Amino acid sequence: MKTARLTQNLQARLEERANPKTKAWWEAYLKHVIPFRGTKMADIRYALHEWYREEGIVGQLSPDEQLSLGLALFREEYAEDKITGILFLQEILLPAGAIAWERDLARFAELFQEGWIYDWNVCDWFCVKVLGPLIEIGGEACARAVSEWRGAENVWQRRAAGVAFVNLAGRGDENFAGFTELLLETCAVTVLHRERFSQTGTGWVLRELSVAEPERVESFIEEYLCEFSSVGLNSALEKIRQKRLKHARS
């Protein structure tokens, strides 16, 4: 198949730039939960854009076929292949208007539900690089659809319901009226789960939201204090504590 050949050509480019030391470092850093080729981020990005240009992807595949190809990369074994899929979506397909959240959000959810996103590194890259920008484009309706993932059984999809907003949270209701309340409703669900990555995701979101809404975040923490792990709580309070320390020293 055409897409299989294109994928193999892209993987060959990634493998050409792989380094055993980089592979060993990343696999140790991620505690061996996912295999790596050993390709550095700059080389991943270069290989992607070189491949896209030299293979003439625009002339070979429709926008929807390109999206399917990008999503297929998430179903590959190596972390770099998944990251390449993320960059494909973020740097090529989103700017081209080839992703519509109303149509494609369910396809993104399948990546979690089928177990293709299963580590914090790929999860968070996908949230920050794809879901966050997609929410900015899609507005409130898209934001509310992503926040519904807070009820997902899959811990990574549940984490994404909050982490997708980390680059937006610091603006609070400047995003849209009711944004802060939506994010707190999401955190009220995710904080109930004791998994480390559910807790750290919740803490991260609250930490960023505290820039815009410190009082509301503090009230939330007080209400749900017994539900936080120490690491989740420390993350949520980080910027509030920094602000208080700065004020005390002034």
C-alpha positions, 0 to 999 in steps of 0.5 A: 500500500502507498501509505505503508511505503511512505511510513517505511520511508519516514521510519528509515529517515528516523533510524538513519539519525538514531544514536545508541546513547540517546536511545539508552538515555531516553529509555532509562528516563522513561523507566523503560515503559516505551522503546526509543530509536534514539533520534533527537528532537531536532532530527525528528523534526528535520526528518519529518519535513524533509520526508513530507517535501521530498515524498510529495505527500501533498500530491499523493494523499488527500488531507484526510488521508494525511491525517490517517497517516499521521494517526497511524504513526501513533500505532507504531512501536517507537516513541519517536514514531509517535512524536513524529505523528504529533509533529505531523498533526501540529506543524503540518495538518493543523496549520493547513486546516486539515483537522476538525475537532467535531470530526476528529476528536473521536479518532484522537480518543481512540488512540488512548482507548486502544492503548497507543498512548501509554506514557506521560511523554507522548501523552503530554506532547500530544496534549500541549502540541495538538489538543491545546492548539485545537481547543484554541481554534475550536473555542468553548465547544471544543474545550467542553468536549475535551473536558468530558474525557475526565470521566474516561477509564483510561488514565492517560485520556483522563490526564489529557482532559486537564493537561490539554489546557495547561497553556491556556489555564493562565489566562483563566476566563479570558479564554471564554466565560466559564473557562475557570469553572470548567477546568475546576470541574475537570480537576474535581473528577481527576483529583479523586484518582490516586494514580500518580499521573492523574495526581500530577496532571491535576496539580499541573493544571491547578498550578497554571490556573492559579496564575489567573485565579489564585483564590479560586484555586486555593478554595478548590485545594481546601475543599479537596485537600484529602484527595490530593497526594503529596506530589499533586498538592505540591504541584498545585501550590507551587506558584501560589507559594512562590508568590507568597514568598516573593511578597514576604521578601519584598 
